[in-house]
């Protein structure tokens, strides 16, 4: 792209700088980095509001002529369930993130991370508030406010906090707060204020590890649970310590009355929670058959704990639902899959790539299915595609919403390319290995 007006704006700004004259409002900052290292200034009015509009329009017209949009035409129920299982597993890792694909926060957007704060009584927890640098004055402070009736439950270490520039995203800033849990309480809203205007909220609660009152010496947290079809959840089991079980760690057998409705492990590990009168264990279950139910039981002579689990369709699921879409157009050299720029929860997998086409057995579904979709070769290849794609998304989301994860990068000498790439690649590799392990540890292969 060539634009002569960039030179005109740069020259105009430089002349006013030399003469110490007042800059024009629409050219009040240099349009490009004065050291010629970072390119155009993203916050310059011309770059932000005008430069890319016409080129994008032209490119969209060109692409629309050459791109054949092909949706996921898979209709085979077994194949659809197979890939949904994989996406559901990976979805659990990203459900607490806003799906911004690591991009700059939208104008006026404020983001608090984590979304909710559960503080143990006596402990101190922290959270950060993020927004765009262009939306605030860096010298200003952001403030937290909450009703007086909750002041006996929490003690903020700071009611106000100054903004700092995000070391990894120069267009973004953040403020940090620390809160001490004083007294047990349920969730309430903490207001994030800027210039006396409410910008966002954080839910805060305080909990304590305390003795449990048992109806029987071994029991589930609830008598009834609900789980969504083809989704996972955890159910909690408690056992009385000392009076009933004298060991701090114990493995017990799990009974599942209806394996067609619910899948559950055959054993559960219970561990003693320090300072309490109980052992605690989690059982990971999965809903299989809609509107069906099962009784999950755990026994330790002479008592048995039981809970009823029902599979429902309307259980609300948190976060963005990620889905695959098989397309035939070119996504880039050696690119097998990429997140859609328009629908950021859609992973486009292109059969234009020779290996994807080879392992699926055709360029498009035949009678609602790809010929080789059920083969071990495609399943392994599909896992690799998903692990790479979700690792990329996790890293970009962390950069935008939890940049402190990668703060060690800010301390590296940027001229040392080898070290920078080595550390950055380590972060990505860790995410890839995590997602690959998740995919292979579940019975979805």
Secondary structure, 3 states (H helix, E strand, C coil): CCCHHHHHHHHHHHHHHHHCCCCCHHHCCCCECCCCCCCECCCCHHHHHHHHHHHHHHHHHHHHHHCCCCCCCCCCHHHHHHHHHHHHHHHHHHCCCCCCCCCCCCCCCEEEECCEEEEECCCEEEEEEEEEHHHCCCCCEEEEECCHHHCCCEEECCCEEECEECCCCCCEEEEEEEEEECCCEEEEEEEEEECCEEEEEEEEEEECCCCCCCCCCEEECCCEEEEEECCEEEEEEEEEECCCECCCEEEEEEEECCCCCEEECCEEEEEECCCCCEEEEEEEEEECCCCCEEEEEEEECCEEEEEEEEEECCCCCCCCCCEEEEECCCCCCCCCEEECCCCCCEEEEECCCHHHHHHHCCCCCECCECCCCCCHHHHHHHHHHHHHHHHHHHHHHHHHHCHHHHHHHHHCCCCCHHHHHHHHHHHHHHHHHHHHHHHHHCCCC
